Amino acid sequence: MKRLSLMACAAALALLVLAGAALAGSVKLPPYREQALPNGLKVFVMEIREVPLVTVSLVVPAGSAMDDPGAEGIANLTGRLLLKGAGGMTAEQIAESIEEVGGSIRCRTGRDYTGVYANFMAKDLERAVDMLAKAALAPGFPEEELVREKALLAAEIAGTKDNPMAFASREFIRALAGSHPYAHPVEGSEESVGALTREKVLAFYRASYVPRGAVLAVVGDVDAKKALELVKARFGGWKGEAAAKSIPALEPKPYPGRRVLVVDKADATQSQIRFGNVTVQRGTSEEFPLVVSNTVLGGGFTSRLMDEIRVNRGLSYGARSTNSNFKHGGIFGVYTYTKNASLRECVDVALEQVERMRTEKLTNAELSSAKKYITGLFPFDVETNGDLANWLVDLTFYGIPLSYVEEYGSKIDAVSADDCLAAARKRYWRDDNLMFLMTKYDETKPQLEGLGKIEVVNIADVK
């Protein structure tokens, strides 16, 4: 407990030091060393001496888009098992080795990659790198741990049906992405996870956990030369080449007259509303006007969607819009909910706000407020060792120059109302898009007339 308290205090001090530096002027990355190892692993070391903490982050090209058909969820399950027995240690021994020095290691799988993130006291850097290497390079995938994780996953997936917001968002993305590998949930389905075996997990691991395409960053109170040598010693022998697998681009697909997918939930008293379309991938010049326009539309508490749906009409407690951008494409979506009786009114108001973004320039006040909001929050994204490590590995994975961080504020400031209008016209579809509704269909059916081509599925038939 004493060690944990020390780490907590050090972390708080790190926040104050780094936040103060960032907010004092434009964001600037601290100096760093970069090296590509002979096996293809890209390594960064950034010295930040203010507090005695260190973060070690590793990303590998093993996202859920790499799941084979019928094995949806295998990337996620593989990641969850990395710390459940590795390098000759059991799950309990790994946990004890991490916890006894007040450290932490977590794993997260997304659509494009899996990341393993370690946070330790700086004096325990060697242990941090060693434990990370054990997990990423020598997982054992014990059968009993696999069985346990599969059971936990199945329960989590089944529980999503009892969470209307999560369920609707999941199914909206699934419907919009169609047959693309981004369509299926990262966690897979009960059926697909149930069919996964240790042999399949091993095969996925061997094909996807390879050094070429992976990125590792060490950020904190370390000597850069020593940290780099430590990484070379533990990761230099990592071998393997990624299996030849090409992920296609997620192409925009218009639905003439709009496709309306309705999931009928007989006991629903509220209706979940989602609509949107495919948009751009990470790293395009359109990102900055889309960030600004989305902030005005539905990216904050004072957005147009919140004003019209919540404040002015009292139709819902929440309404938002998002641009989710991945390596091979992105998704623009509007998300809200309302009582069944006001379903159509809420839909029409949301569609009206999207149409306004497409046809009217932002006012000077809206443009200025959105840009100040975005640039004012951005420094808080580079506060901690973990934040900086994440920027290093994430941007490098996507092939985006690290200058992105330092140029972000100026590029947001350079966005004009004309830029926002052009981006919205191209990327925010009011018509010919996909709409997902989860509602009590026999009650709300009359309200749906004229919305588009309607398809109805009972929630019991959604796997």
N, C-alpha and C positions, 0 to 999 in steps of 0.2 A: 504493500500500500504506500509506503514511503517513497519507493521508486516511481510508482505511478503518479503520486502527487508532484514529484519533481518534474516528470515529463509534462504534466498538465501546466505547471507554472512556466516551464520553458516554452511550451507551445503558445501560451498567452503572451509571453514577452515577444516571441517571434512575430505574432500578429501585429503587435503595437509597433515594433521596429520597422517591419516591412511595409505596413500600411502607411505609416508616417512618411517613409521615403517615397512611396508611390504617389501619395496625395500631394506631396510637396511640389510636384511638377509632372511632366509627361512621363509615361511608363518607360522604363529602360531596363533591359535584361542585364543582370550582373554578368561579368566575364565568365566564360566557360571554355573547356577543352573538349574537342570532338575528335574521335578516331574510329575508323572502320577496321574491325579485326579481319584477319585473313579469311575467316569462315563466313564473313558477310554481316556479322552483328555490328550495328552502329551504336557507339557508346559516347555519352556525354557526361562530363563531370563539372559541376558548378560549385565553387567555394562560397559559402555564406557563413561568416564566422560569428555573427551576433549572438547566437544561442547554440547550446551543445546538442543539437538534434541533426538527424540525417534521414533523408528519404531515398529509397532505391525503388525505381519503377521500371517495369519491363512489360512491353507489349509484343505479342506474337500474332501473326496473320492467321488467327484461328477463331474467327467470328462465326456467328450462326449462319451466315451466308454460305459457309463452307459445308454445312450439313448436307449429307446426301438425302435424296428423296426416300422417305420411309424411316430415316434416322434423324428426324428433326429433334433438336434438343441435345444432340451429342456433343457439340462444342461447349454448351453450358454445363452439361454433366461432367465432361472432362475437366473443365476448370474448377468445378466444385470439389473434385477429388484430388487435386494437386497437393493439398495439405493434409490429406487423410491417409498418409503413409508414403514416405519418400526417403531415398538415400539410406535405407536400412533402419529408419526410425518409424515407429507407429504414430498414428494420429495423436495419441495422448502424449508421447514423447516430444513430438514437434510442438504441440501447444505449450507444454511445460517449458521447453527451451526458449520459446519466444516470450512467454509471460514472466519468467523468472528475472528477466532484465527489463521488464516493462515495455516490451516492443509489441508490434502488431503487424500482421500480414493479412491482406485480404485479396480476393480474386473477383474479378467482374468480367462477364462476357457480354459483348454487344454484337451488333450485326456485322461489323467489320473486323474486330479483333478482340482478343482476350488480354486483359491486363492483370498483372500481379504487382501489388503495391506494398512496400515494407516501410514502416516508420519505427526508428529506434533512436536511443541516445547515441550521440556521435562516437563515443568510446566503444560502442558495440557494433561498429560498422562491419567488422570481419564476420560477426555472427549474422548480421542482416544479409550480407552478400551470400554467405554460406547457406543459410536457410532458403533464400530465394533460389539459389542454384539447385539445391536438393529438390525443391518443389517443381521447378520448371524443367530440369534436365534428368531427374531420376525418380519420377513418381512410381509408386508400386501398384496402384489401383487394386487394393485388396478386395476380394470378392465380398466380404461382409460389409465393408464400407460402401461399396457400390450398391448393394441391396438396400442399405439404409438410406442412402441419398436418393435412390429411385423412389422409395416410399415417400420420403419428404417432398420430393418434386411432384409426385402424383397428387398428394394432398394439397399442395400449393396451387397446382393447375386447376384442380376440381373446385377449390375455393374461389377462383376468379369469377365463377358464375354467380356467386353471392355478393360480388362487388360490382354493381352496375356500371360505374364509371370506368373501372379498369377493363371490364369485359367489353364494353362498347368501343373503347379506344383500341383494344387489341383486334377486335373483329373489323373495325374500320380500316386499319392498316392492312390486314390480311386481304380484305376485299379490294382495296385500292391497288395493292402491289400485284395482285393476281397470281400468275405462275412464276413470278420472279423469286429468287431465293430470299429476298427481304420480306416476303409475304408472311411466312410462318413465324409464330412467336419464338423469341430467343429460347424460351424454356421448352419448346416443343409441345406436344399434346400428350394426354394420358396414354393413348395407344402407342405413339412413337417411342416415348420414354420407356414404356413397359417392355418394348421389344429390344431395347439396347442390352448388349452383353459386354462382359469384360474384353472379349476378343475384338468387338467392334470399337470399343473405347481405345484400346491399344493401337488398333490400325489407324484411327483418326489422329491420335497423338503422334504417332510416328510420321504421318504424312503432313501434319500441320505445325508441330512444334519444332521449327527449324530456325537456324540463326539468320539466314538470308531473308530479309524483310522484317526482322525483329529489331527493336530499338530498346536500349537500356540507358537510364539516366540516374546519376548519383548527385544529389543536391543537399548541401548542408555544411556543417562545421568539420570539413575534412581537408586533408592535403591532397590536391588533385593528382599529383604524380603517384602517391601511394595508393589512392583509391583506384586509379586506372590499372595499376599493376595487380591489385587484388581482383579486379574484374577479369583481367586477362587470365589470371591463374585459375579462376573458377569457371569462366565461360569460354576460354580460348579453345578448349577441346571439344566444344559442342559441334556436332556434325549433323548432316542431313540436308536434303534438298526438298523443297516443297513439291508436292504432287502437282502435275500439270492439270490445273483446273481453272477455267476462265469464267468469271462472273460477268454476265452481260449487263449492258446499261439498262437502268430502269427508265423506260421510255414513257413520255407523257401519252396518255390515251384518252381522247375525248369520248364522252358518252352522249351522242346526239339526243337532245331532249331531256337529258339527265337520267342517270340510273339511280333508283331509290331502293335500297335494300332494307327491308323491315324485319327485325327479329321480334317475333311475337312472344311476349311474356305476360301470361294471363293475370298474374297478381301485381303487375306494375302499376303504381300510382303516380309515378313520374316517368317522363319520357327522356331518354338520352338522345342527344342530337350531335351528329358529326357530319361534316361535309368538307370536300377539298379535292385536291388533284396532285399528280406527280409534278415535282419541280426540280430545281438544279441540285447538282452534287456539291460536295465540299470544294472550296478553293477557287470559285469563279468570281469574276469582277462584279457579278450581280449581287453578291452577298451583302454588300454594305447598304445599297438602297433598299434591299428586302428587309434587312434588320430594322432600318428606320421606319419603313412603312408598316411593318408588322407591329412595332412598338405602338404606333398610333392606332392601328386597327384593333389589336387584342393582346398586346404584350405587357400590359401593366394595369394597375388598378384604376388608372384614370383614362383608359383606352376608350375608343368609341363603342366597342362591344359592351364593355362594362357600363358605360354611361347609359346606353339605350336599353339594354336588356335588364340590368339590375337597378340602376339609380332612377331612371326616368319611368320605367314601366313595372318594376317589381316582379319580373317574370322568372328570375332565377337569382341565386346567390353568387353564381359564377359564370363567366363567359370569357373565353380566351382564343387566341389563334397562335399557331406555331409554324415555323419553318424548320423541319428536321432534315439535316443534310448529311448524307453518307458518301462513301467512296464512289458508288456507281449511280447515284441519283438521290432525290430527296422527296419529301412529302410536305405539302402545305395543308393545314387542317384548321377548321373552326370547331371548337368543343364547347358545348353547353348542355343544359338540362332544364326542364320545367315541368310543372304539373300537366297531366294529360289534357286537361281542358284548354290549355293555352299553347299546345304544341305548334299549331300552324302559325299563330301570331309570333312566337319566338323564332321559328324558322324564317319567316318573312322579314323580320327585323334584322336577323343576322345576314341574310342574303342582301338586304338593302345596304348594309354597311360595307359589304364586300364590293357592291356595285359603286358605291361612292368612292372607294379607293381607286377604282378603275376609271372613273369619269371626272373626278374633281381633284384639282391640286390641293395639297395640304396647305393650310393657312400658315403664315409666317410664325404665328404663335405655336401651332402644333409642331412644325418642323423644328423650331428652336428648342422647345420643351423636350421633344423626343431625343434630340442629339445630346442635350445636357444630361438627360436621364441615363442614356447609354454610356457616354464617356465618364460620367460620374461614378457609375457602378463598376466599370471595367477594372480599375485598380484593385478592387477587392478580389478579382480573379487571379491576381499575381501576388497574393499576400504571403503565402506559406511556402516552405520547401516543397510540400506536396503539390501545390498549385504550379510552381515553376517546373518541377519534374514532369508533371502531366502535360504542360505546354510543349516541353522538349520532345517527349515521345510521341505525342499526338500529332503535332504539326509535321514532324519528320516522317511518321508513318504515312500521312496523306500527301507527302511531297510538297508541302507548303513551306516557303522560306520562314526562318525564325524571325526575320524582320517584321513579320505579320504583327507580332505583339507590340513592337515599338511604333508601328505605323497605324495601328488600329484607330486610335483617337483622331488622327488627322484625316484618315479616309472616311470616318463617320462624319467629321465636320465638313468635308468636301461635298457631301451628298446634297443635292438640290431637290426642290419640289418636283421639277421636271423629271429627275432621275427616279423618284419614287413613283410617279405616275406611270412612267414607261415600264418599270419593273412590275407594278401591280397589273397593268393591262396584259402583260405577257404571262405572268405567273399566278395570278389569283383569278380563278375562273368562277363566274357567277352561274353560268349555264354550262351544259355539257359536262358537268362534273359528276362525282359520285357522292351520294348522300346515304348515311347509315342512321337508322332510327331503331331504338329499342323501346317498345311501347306495348300497351295493351291494345292490340290491333282492332278488335271488334268495337272498342270504345272510340278510338281515334281515326278509324278508317275514313269517315266523311271529311275529315280535315285534310287528307292527303291528296284530294282531287286536284289535278293540274300541276302537281309537283314534278312529275316525270314518270318514267316507266317503272312500275312497282313490282318488286319480287318479295314474297313473304316466306319466312322460314321460322318454324317453331324453335324456341330456345333449346328444347330437348334434343333437337337434331343437330345442334352445333357441337362439334367435337373439339 
